């Protein structure tokens, strides 16, 4: 025992600061009343939120398996938590969510106070308005017109506004992200009828102005790329973070560093504790001063679910010392989850909530449990701990984000220390009012190194796994529930590790089998919103992108589909005009494009390039692309595909029907239509799958 403590005492705090902090909390893996109640509470909330019979059956089976190992008292806590969790969500849905959704398209007069401001590209302002609707106090985002004068936090405004429901866009998970914040409506069309300036002192306005002053100092000292990365790390403000950098961070598994989360809060409290100890403050005084410091940090940065969860956990762990008790990570996590979902039930559908909870579970429970008997070098222990964290986060990232990094343990071990240094430099700038600005050149150099390392890691083959199949998702859920059950049963670390490896092999096998199967199919995705359409056609190992409406946003739809399906190469990109060319140049930067065909371009420069290729101009009325067993004839507004004796026709909504076609896809109306075997399917972003044995239509 003494040898273990001696080895842990020698560990460097650079990477393992948060790991060692959680290990000292004395985490357990067994369940007691609090843990049973919270686990069942969360399961009940989730089942009611998803309203899916398959999820209900799975959770019921898992609950029965857990109950077999519990005492009678713990079973009562389990049943009570499940019932109350489901009841809370159903009550919230009936009292708040559904009434808000019914206001879609309604014109109202609303008076509210501005609680936050931000500026989008092209100088369009977005204001967060706290107002009342249907007897509920809610926050709305108001996208103000350019003629509205700038406003400050604390001002009160009255608007004649039309409420618009936040709808899911195939390109972005906007509705899911905003629903995780309890927001279901936005204001795009409004006229300002009254404005009352903010008077007196405003704490929130003062903090916002201070944050803006620090941001301006960073922007003045560094290039935009490095300054944007520092602001993302320090404040969670990713507005200046380029899409390429954000994608590289996600692929490298360090995207969490650009979101102000519990990790940043732990670092902030560590700095504060170090300063207070140097000033001679007692341990009890440090614990008491942490509470206002945590609240101040949350107000200074953008509040998030992970910050709220981390704040509760840190307050619990800090207050334990005041009462002579030892903190417990698992119990603190359960209490934080309960409080977060009790006060805001909508966070049960938040991606950041599940990633945050999974990360803390991996750091504070799984990693200590799996590495408690591991001896050796500090790097070995830290790497194994990071592997445990990645394993804990994998289900949430794969199921909710559709992808997960395979390089996360390595990148966190190598790149995270540099990120921690940047965060600490940022904290010094923040705490001294900008007096340590002379350190910004060094910070900018570290940011360049981080961007280069993350980009290099993201370009490596097999840097991440993309989960697009429902079958693979089901396998992940079953494997996670089974492994969690084994852990709660107290299975030793080595057999549990073997089970994790077996689950990883099983998931990889299913993914490989489905990918092999997909190569034997023709897949036609017709993507876009109202009156927009781009077709992504995959067959016989070839991928063709045909832009059908020459709309700039089509490139975003195509890029999203390619990313979700793990397609890294496009054999042909056919553009019907010049409007969309710049969009594809930007969005397909990470896709290898073999050939670009351009029609109807009278003023294109001879040396102009799209996706790294000089376009080939097609003057003929029909362009024919062919391969083994596959051909595509593309005219101005029609695509005729031939594949293994089948014909598929993609045409406009008013085109005449073709009796020879096995399937007809019509675009150009409000929604796409696919006619297959005499049945018509309607909707945006549809996917037609053709195989040798059958065919099906599903959402893309």
N, C-alpha and C positions, 0 to 999 in steps of 0.2 A: 504493500500500500504506500509506504513512504517513497519507494522507488518511482511509483506512478506519479505521485505528487511532485517529486523532484523533476521528472521529465516534463510535466505540464508547466511547471514554473519557468522552465527554460525556453518555452515556446515564444517566438517573436509575435508581437501584437499586430504586425502589418496586415496579414491576411486573416489570422485566426483571432482577431480581437473579438468579433461578434460571436465566433464559435466558442471560444473559451468563456465568454460572458454567459452564454446560454448553458454551457456544461456545468458551470458553478451553481446554476439554479436548482440542481437536483431533480431533473426530469424523471418521470415514471412512465411506464407503458401500461400499467394496470388501470382499471376503471373503478371509480368510486361514484357516490351519488351525484356530485356536481358534473363529472364527466359523462355519466350515463344520461343525465337530463339534457345536457347541451348537445350531445351527439344525436339524441332522439329529436330534440327541438329543431336542429338544423335539418335532419332528414325529413321531418314533417313539413317544414317551410319549403324545402326543395320539391317534395312530392306535390304539394299544392301549387307551387309556382309553375312547374312543368306541365301539370295536368296530363300526364302521360301514363297510361295503364301499365306499360312495360316497366317504367321507372318505379311505379308503385309496387309491382310484383317483386322487382329486384330488391327494393328497400325492405319490403316485408320479409322476404326470405333471409336477408342479412340480419334483420332485427330478431327473427326467431333463432337464428344460429347464435347470436350474441346472448340472447336471453337464457339459453341453455346453460351458460357458464356463470350466470349471475345469481345472487341471492334474491330472496323474495322482495326485500326492500329496494334493491337496485332495479328489479323488474318493474316495480311500481313507478320509480323515477323515470324509467325508459318509456313506459306507456304515457305517463303524464306529459313528458316533454314532447312526444310525437303528436299528441292530441292538441296541446296548446300551440305548437309550432304551426300546424295546419290551420288552426282556428285564427291565429294572428294574420296569416297571409290572406285567408278568405275574407276576413274583416277589412283589411287594408284594401284589397282589390275591389270590394263592393262599395266602400265608403270614399275612396280617393281615386284609385286608378281608373275605374270605369267611368265615373263622372267627368274626369279630366279628358278622357278619350272622346266622350260624346260632344265636347266643345269644339272639335275639329271643324273649321270653317265658320265658326260663330264670330260675329262682330260684337265686341264688348267695349265698354269704357272702364279702363283699369287705372288705378292710382297706386303707385309703388315707389319704393326707395331704391336707388342704384347702389348695389353692393360690390360690384366689380366692373372693371372696364378693360378692354383689350382691343388692339388694332390688328386687323387682318391685312394681307397684301392688298395693294391698291388703296390703302388708307381708308378702308371701310371699318367703322367702329361697331363693336358688339358690346352691349351693356347687359349685365345680369340684374334683373329687376325683381325685387321681392315685393309681391303683391298678394291680394286675396281673391280667390275664385271659388264659388260654390261653398263658401264657409271655410275654406282651407287656405292656409298661408303657404305659398309655393314660390319657387324661383323660376323665372322665365328668361330666356335669352332673347334680346331684342336686337335684330340686325338693322341698325339705323341707316337711313338714306344719307347720301353724301352731303345734302344740304342742311342736315341737322348739326347745329354747333356742338363742339366738344363739351362733354359733361364730366363731372367729377363724382367720386364716391360720396354718398350721403345726400345727394340732391333728390328731391321728390318731384316726380313727373306724372302727368295725367295724359293718357293716350286713348285715341279712338283707334282700336286695333282689331285686326282679324287674326284669330288664333289658328295655327297650323299644326297638325299632328306631326311629330318627328317620325318619319318612316325609314325603314331599313333600306339602305342603298347597297347594291351588290359590291360596289367599289370599297365602301367603308362600313364598319359596324357602328354607325352613328347612333341608331335607335337603341341598340343594346348598351352602348356606353352611357348614353344619357339616361336610360331607364335605370341603370345602376346608381344614378344620382337622384332618382325620383323625379326626373323631368320627362314629360311626355308631350309638351307643347312648346312651340316657338312663335315669335312674332317677326314676320317678314314685312308685312304691310301695315303701317301705322302712321298716324299724323299726331304731332305733338300739340296738345291744346293748352297745357299749362305746365309751367316749370317754376319750381321753388328752389332757389339756391341753398346749398348747405350752409348752415350758420353754426358758429361756435366750434369748439374743438371736437375733432373726430379721431379716435384712436385708429380705426381702420384706414382712414384717409391718410393719416400720418405715416403708418406703416407702408402703405402703397407708395407714397411719395418717396420714402426712404429706399424702398426696394427699387424704384425706378431710377433713383440717383446712382445706386450701385450698378445697376444694369447699364446706364449711360457711361459710367466710368469704364466698365469692361469693354463696351463697344468702341470707345474712343482709343483704347490702348491696344486692341487686338483685331486681327482680321475677322470677318463675319463668321467664318467656319469655326474658328477656335472660340470666339466669343459666344456663339450660339451653343456650343457644347458645354461651356462653363455655366451659362444661364440655365440650360436643361438640367445639369447636375445639381445646381444650387437651389433653383426655384421650381424645377419641373416645367419650365417654359420652353416648349419644343417648337415654338413658332419659327425660330431662326435655324433650327436643326434641319439640314437637308435630308431629303428622302433617302438618298444613297447611304448617308451616315446612319440614319435610324435603322435601315434594313440591315446594314452590316452589323450593328450592335445586336439586333435580334438574332441574326444567324450565328453570331459568336456567343450568344447566351449571356450577354452583359447589358441587355436592354433595361434591366431594372435600375441601373445606375443613373439613367436619364429621367427617371420618375421619382419625385420626392416621396420617399416611403419610410417604412420603419427603420431601414438600414441607415438612412440619413439622420433620423432622429436619434438612433443609438450613437452614431458618430458625434452628433452635436452635444449630446449629454456627456459623452466621454471627454470632449474638450472642456466643457463647463466644469466637470468634476475635477479635472486636472488643474484648472485655474483656481478653483476654490480650495483645493488641497494646498496649493502653493501659497495661498493667502492665509492659511492656518484655520480655515473653517472646519468645525467638527463634523463627524460623520452624520450626526443627527441634523445639523444645519444644512449639509449638502443635500440630504434627502428632502428637506422642506423646501429648499430653493429650487429643486428640480421641477416641482409642480408648476410654478409660474413660468419657468423657462420653457417647459414643454408647450404650454399654452401659447406663449409668445412665438415660438418657432412655427407652430401650426398656423397662426394668423399671418405670419410673415410670408410663408410659402403658401402655395395653393393647397387648401385642405383636401384630403382624399380619404378613401376608406382605409387604406393601409396606414395612413398617419393616425387616424382615430384608433384603429386596433393597436398600433404600437404605443400610442399615448396611454391607453388603458393598461396595457401590459407593463410598461415602464413604471407607471404610477403604483401599480400593485407590487412590483418587485422592489421599488424604492421604499414603499411604506412598510414592507415586511420587516425591515431592519428597525423601524421605529417601535414595533411591538415585540421585538425579540423573536421573530419568526423567520423561518427559512423559506424563500420564495420557491415556487414550483412552476416550471414553464408550461407544462401541460394544463394545469389548473388555471393559470393566468390566461393562457390562450383560450380556454373554454369560456371563462368569464368575459373576456374581451369579445369573443364571437357572440355570446348571448346578448351583451349590452348593445353591440353594433346592430344586430338584427332586430332587437326589441324596439329600439328607437327609430330604426329605419329599415323596415322589412324588405324594401326593394333592393338592398345590397346583396340579397341572396342570388341575384342574377348578374352581379358585377364581376367582370373578369379580374379586376385588380383585387377584389376581396378574396377570391379563391386563390390567386397567385400568392397573395400576401400570407394567407393562412397556411397554404402548402409550404411556403418557404420557411415560415417559423416552425412548423411541425418538423420539417427536415432538419433545421438547424438545432432546435432545442430538444427534440424528442428522438427522432430517428438516428441522427448522427451520433449523439452520445451513447445510445443503446448499441449501435453497430460497432463502435470503435472503443468501447470501454475496456476491452482486453487486448487492444492493439498496441504494440510497443514498436519503437523504432524512431526514425528521424521525424523531426517536426513536419517536413514537407510531405512525408508519407501519410501522417495522420491528417494533415489539413486536406490533402488530395482526396483521401477516403471520405472525409466529412463532406467535401464539396460534391463528391459523387452521390452521397446520400441525399444531399439537398436537391440535386438535379433529378434524382429518382422520385423524390416527393413532389416536385413541381411538374414532372412530366405529364401526369394525367390531366391536370388543369390546363397546361399550355397546349397539349395535343387536342383535347376535347373542345376547348373554348376558343383557341387561337388557330387551330388547324395545323400547327407546326410546333416543333420543339428542336432546340439546338442539341447536337451531339457533342459539341466541343465545349459546352458550358463549364465542366470541371477544370479543363486545361486553361481555358481563357480566363476564368475567374482566378485561378492560381497565379497566372502570369500577368494579366492585364489589370485585375482589380486593385493591386497595390498602387499602380499609377493613378487609377481613378480615385482611390482614397486620398492620395496626396493632393490631387486637384480639389477635392471636396474640402480638405482641411485648409488649403490656401484660400478657398472661397469663404470658409467660415471666418478666417482671420480678417479678410476684407470686410465681411459683414459685421463682425463684432467690434472692429476698430473704426467704423465709419469711413472706410476707404483709405486709412493711413498706411496700410500695407500694400498700396497699389504698385510699389516698386517691385513686388514679386510677380506681377502679371506677366512679364515676358517669359519668366521661367514656367509659369502655369500654362501659357500658350504653347510653349515647346512641348510640355508633357501632353497637352491635348492633341497636338499634331502626331506625336508618337502613338497615342491611344488610337486615333483615327486610322493611322497606317496599319497598326497591328490588327485592329478589328477588321479592316478591309481585307487584309491578307488572309485572316482566318476564314472570313466569309466566302472567299473565292476558292477555298479548298474543296475538293469533291467530297460529297457525303457530309457536309458541315451541318446539315439539319435534315430532319425527317418531316415530310409533309403528310398529313393525315387528311384524306379526302373521302374515304369510304366509310359508310355507316357500319359495315361489318367490322372493320378494324376498330372503330370507336367502341363498339359493343365489347370486343375482346379486351380492350384497355380497361373498360369499366369493370368487367368481371375479374380480370387479373388484379386490379387495384383493391377491390373489395375483398378478394380472397387473401391477398398478402396482408392487408390491414387486419383481417380477422386472425391470421396466424400470429401477427405481432401482439395483438391484444391477448392472445392465448399464452403468451410468454415463450414462444419458440426461441431457441438459442440463436444468436446472430449468424453463425455459419450456415445452418439450414435455411434461415430467412434470406441470406445473401444468395444461396443457391436457387431459391425460389424466385428471387428478383431476376437473376440471370436467365432462368427458364422462361419467365414471363416475357423478357426482352426478346429472346429467341422466337417465342411463339408469335409475338406481335410482328417482328421482322419477317417471319415466314408467311404470315397472312398478307402482309403488305406486298411482299415479292410475288406471291401467287396471284393477287389481284392485279398487280401491274402487268404480269405476263398475260393474264386474261384480257386486260384492256388493249393490249397490242394486237389481239385477234379481233377487235371490234372496230367499227367506224363510229367515231363520236363527233357530233356536230353541235356546237354550242352557239346559239344566237343570242348575243348579249347586248344590253343597252337599255336605256329608259324609254320614255315616250318619243316615238318617231326617230329613234336612233337604233342603229343595228351594226354589229360587226360579227362576222362568222369566224369561229375558230374550228377548223376541220382537222381531225387526226385520224389517220388510217395507214396501215402497213409501215409504221415507223416514221411517217411523214406528218408534218404539221403545216397547215396553210392558214394564214390570217387574211381574210378578205374584208376590207372596210367597205360597207355597202352604202353608207349615207354621208361619208366625208364630214363627220362631226368630231371636233377636237377631243371631246370626252370619251370617244370610243376607245382610244388608246388605254385609258385607265381601266376600262372593263376588260380588255384583252389581257393587259398585264396582270390583273387580279386573277383571272382564270388560269393563266400559265403558271403563276406562282402557286396557287392552291393545288394544282395537279402535278406539280413537280416537273414541268416541261421547261427545259433550259435551251431548246433550239427551235427556231422557226425556219423551215425550208424556204418558204416564200411569204412575202408580205406584199399584198396587192392593195394599192391606194387608188381610190377613184378620183381624187383631186388633191389640191395642195393644202387645204385647210388643216387636215389632220396630220400632216407630215411632221411638224414640230412636236406634236404630242407623242407620236411614236418614237421619235428621236430621244425624248426624255424618259418616257415610261419603260421602254424596252432596253434600257442601257445594260441590264444584266442578262439579256437574252441574246444568244448568238443567232444572228439572222444571216442566212445564206444568200438570199436574193431579194431585191426590192423592185417591184414593178409599179410604174406610175402612169396613170392615164389622165388626159385632159389637163395638161400643164403647159401653158404657152410661154410662161416667163421664168422657167426654172433655170438656175445657173448651171453651166456645164459641169462645174466642179462641186456642185452641191451634193451633200451626202445625207442619207437617212439610215440610222442604225449601223453606221460604219460602212455602208455600201453606197456606191453611185447608182441611182435608180436607172432602170432600163425602161425607156418610154415605149408604150404599146399603142401603136396607131390603129391596129386592126380592131374590128368590131368585137371579136371574140378572142380571148386569151385561153389557151389550152395548156394545162399543167397535167402531166401524166407520170405514172410510176408503175411498178409491177402490181397488176390487179386493181389499179386505182387511177381515175382520171377526173379532172375538173375543167369544165368549160365555163368561163366567166365573161359575161358581157356587161353592159352598163349597169343593169339592175337585177340581173338574173345569174344564178349559179346552178349548173346542172352537173351532178356528181354521178359517176358510175363506179360501183364497187361490187365485185363478185356477183355479177348478174343483176344487181339492184340499181335502181335509179332514184335519186333524191333531187328534188327541185326546190331551190330557194328563190323566191320571187316577191314582188311587191304585193300589197294587199288587193290591188285591182287587176292583177294579171289573170289571164284566163287559165282555167284548170287544165291539167295534163293527165289524161287517162292512163298514160304509160308509166307514170311515176309511182313508185312504191310508197313514197312519203312526200308531202308538200309542206314547205315552211314559208309562211307569209310574214312579211315585216312591213313597217311603215305606218301602222295604226298606233293606237295607244298601247296595245299589247301585241306581242308576237303570237302567231297561231301555227300549230303543227297538226296536220291531218295525217293520221296513221291508221290503217285498217278501218277506214270509214269513221273514225272517231277524231274529234277536234279538241286539242288542248290549248288553252290560252294562258298568257302570262308573260312577264318579262324574264329574261335570263333563263331560257329553257335549254335542256340538253337532250338530244336525240341519240340513243345508243342502238346500233345495229350490230347484230352478231349472226353467226351462221345458223343459230337455232331459234332466234327470236329477236324482238325489238322492244324498246320501252322509251318513255318520255318521263323526265324528272327535272326538278330544278337544277340549274347548273351549280 
